[in-house]
Amino acid sequence: MSFQKEIEKRRTFGIISHPDAGKTTLTEKLLLFGGAIQTAGAVKSNKIKKTATSDFMEIEKQRGISVATSVMAFNYRNTQINILDTPGHKDFAEDTFRTLTAVDSVILVIDCASGVESQTEKLMEVCRMRKTPVIVFINKMDREGRDAFDLLDELEDKLSIKVRPLSWPIGIGETFKGVYNMHRGNLNLFEGSKTNIAKENIEIDNLQSTVLDQYIGADFANELREEVELVNGVYDELAVSQYLSGEVAPVFFGSALNNFGVQELLNTFIEIAPKPRGRESDSGLISPSDDKFSGFVFKIHANLDPKHRDRIAFLRIVSGKFERNKFYQHSRVEKKLKFANPTSFMAQDKSVIDEAYPGDVIGLYDTGNFKIGDTLTEGPSFLFKGIPSFSPEIFKELQNNDPMKSKQLEKGIQQLTDEGVAQLFIKQPGNRKIVGTVGELQFEVIQYRLKHEYSAECTFVPKNYFKACWMTTTSEEQLAEFLKRKASYIVSDKDGNPVFLAESPWLLSSAEQDFPEITFHKTSEFKLEKSYL
Ligand code: G4P
């Protein structure tokens, strides 16, 4: 197959949701359609149950499972679909944000009873920032839930995106009859079945036809006619170009558990979802069809065996063809590396591959060469932009419990933060280490892993910071003045950039007022934001 055809047949996306909305169930059903798994129940949920926050074995198990389910590839109708898994647990949100840099589009799962929840809003902010195309799947229609119009209004309000339903539910919960596929003009009647793959659709050329009444009864038929008329009046026809630019999200209704509405979603997905896209670099936009290989690392996973500190770096291929045992340039450290055992992930099987193409995600065994965000290239060296750091929400100072082990501690915390477990900020004087995370769980993970993998013990002392802000300025003088005046709140990030640790929203807004020439950013992605706008 030609290089161009290989690129065009790939679709790389992530499924995001608030925990429990049905992401794991939907993933599994998609794999069933692709024939990648044979039975339901084969994909393990990678969520940590709430009760397990201090159960370290559970954390270890979670890490194991999430390696296995990090990427799931399968073929469906001549399309190679790569699903990148995102952790459901909110303490791992940063991991999800980074994974979103490696996808070309997203399916957002919403529970029809809960609607848009807080974590979904955050994830969508990241999608909006990168103009990632989104398809919404409103799940659990077999249960009592909210009115479909209300849900659509809420999506538009809370997620700041226009929506366009492509299917419409008939009844809900007890009275759920099925969905009318507006896109194709057919009816799909619901019949609860957790293992079957959906049934035939019933063609309804004309909604006014009495055939509709025969299938769903006169009351539901009339309601459907009215609602579809309303939908067509209120929402514009879907313009695929607006979906691709992240302005409009097509919406489907269904029930992942009952395998209902999933195939419609998948069929539309392969029809409209974007092919592998290029990425911005410091040498301009790198297009997938460039013949020289390039890619970036968006996730690093420590292996489960603590005695061997090897890790798997997950690399998204942006351009060219990746080949096994060929030397590539590691741009940050200006070093040539080759990989003897690059792996691909087909559903749950890992296998060594000889080549891979744009859109693919491969696993590279690493002994400590990579940091999140690193670039590999075949041709001239350049760096991809924008594996962002987001402001952590919890800050603690790391203190060494055993001065004899400070080297181990130093190395351990460096490696763990390279892996993206948490962010490390250095505060002067005294090289003090402030660790920032989005959840408490990370501190437990760090303590545990420092102890078991590096034989170092530490204590965390809570710090009362509210946000970490990266800064840009139109006046170097004003920035210098700010850094001097707020010296005790200035730390440096992993790349040596100064970061302001604000103690409260009030202190942040007063800094903004006093120093109008400085812009305070809550993500380190400000460089990318500018180049994208
Ligand atoms: P997540 O990955 O987004 O966290 O959600 P997951 O798929 O694990 O689903 C969360 C719960 O919702 C599961 O039940 C799952 O069976 C259920 N669920 C998913 N889709 C549907 C649906 O369409 N209808 C209904 N009624 N339920 C659905 P659980 O009891 O938490 O787990 P389990 O014991 O069933 O695995």
Boltz pocket constraint, residues with backbone or C-beta under 6 A from the ligand:
constraints:
  - pocket:
      binder: B
      contacts: [[A, 17], [A, 18], [A, 19], [A, 20], [A, 21], [A, 22], [A, 23], [A, 24], [A, 25], [A, 26], [A, 45], [A, 47], [A, 88], [A, 139], [A, 140], [A, 141], [A, 142], [A, 143], [A, 254], [A, 255], [A, 256], [A, 257], [A, 258]]
      max_distance: 6.0
